[in-house]
Amino acid sequence: MTEPIPSITLPPANNPLLEGEWLQERLLRWLDTEFIPEAINKKIAQRAAQIFVRQRMEGENDLGSLVIAIVTEMQAFDFSKSFYGEFAIANAVSDLLLESLGIDHCCGQ
């Protein structure tokens, strides 16, 4: 029988604004290198980081809940000038956070 995937909990946020700056910078770098640099990438990274910071300031530490919040709130973002969508952004944020925790995000390991 398969086992459920355990949730991943981030350490409590000591400085959510600093975390947000880090995330915005890393996400922008990822956006610009994954396809091509676009002006809209900066706005995407800013919005995703803003959602992340607010969630962390509200005490959210569960990675899955953070990803759901980003997907949900990024649905209102206008992606018409981008190759990306809300799911790609939320998944990228998840991968960046896992990487920062030293967790390999490839292949569910």
N, C-alpha and C positions, 0 to 999 in steps of 0.2 A: 504494500500500500504506500502511496506517496505521502510524503510529509509536507505540511504547509510551509511556505517560505516564512521564516521569522521576520518580524518587522525590524527596521533599522532605526535606531533612535540617535539623533544628533546630541552632542553634549549641550547642556544649557547654554543659552546665548549670553556671553559676558558683554559683548559689544556688537549688537545687531547691525549698527550702522557700518562698522568696519567690515563685518561679514558681507554686507550688501555691496560695499565698494569692491571687495575682492571678487564677489560673484559677478558683478557687472563687468569688471575688467576681463575676467576669464571667459565669460559668456560671449562678450564682444569678440575676443580673440578667436574663440571657437567658430562663431558665425562667419567671421571674415576669412577663415581658412578652410571651412567645410565646402563652400562654393566659391563665391567671389565677394570681395568687400562691396557693400552697398550702404548708402547713407541711412537707410531704414534700420540697419543692424544696431546702430547706437540706440535708437528709440526702443527697439525690442529688448535689448539688454537692460536699459534703464527701467522699463516697465516690469520685466521679470524680477529684477533686483528689488524694486519697490514692493512688489507683492511679497517676496521672500522676507524682506525686513519687517513688514507689518505683521506677517504671520509669526515670525520669531519673537517680535516684541509682545505679541499676544500669548506667548508661551508655547507655541507649537514646536515640538522637537521630533515628531515622527516624520520620517522622510516620505512615506507614502501619502500622508496627509498634506505635506507641503507640495508634492507633485500634483495632487488633485486640485489644490487651491490655485496653483499656477495654470493648469489646464483650464479650469473653470473661469478664472478672471481674464486670462488671455484670449478667451473666445470673443470678448468685446473689442479686441485690438484689430486694427485694419491691416491685414497681412497682404493686401492686394499688390503691394510693391516689393514683395519678398518671395523667395523660394520656400520659406518656412511657414509653419503653422503652429498652433498652440501645443500640439502633442510633441512635435520635434523640439520645441523650446523646453517644455517640462522634462522631457527625457534627457536633454543636454544638461539641464540643471542637476538632475539626479546623478548623471554620470560624473559631473564635476564635483559634486558633494561626496560621492562615493570615493572618487580618486583622492580627495583631500583627507578622507578618513583612512586611506590606505587599503580600501576594499576594491578588489578587482571586479569591475562591472561587466566583464565579458562572460558570456555563457552561464550566467547565474551562479558563478562561484564567488 
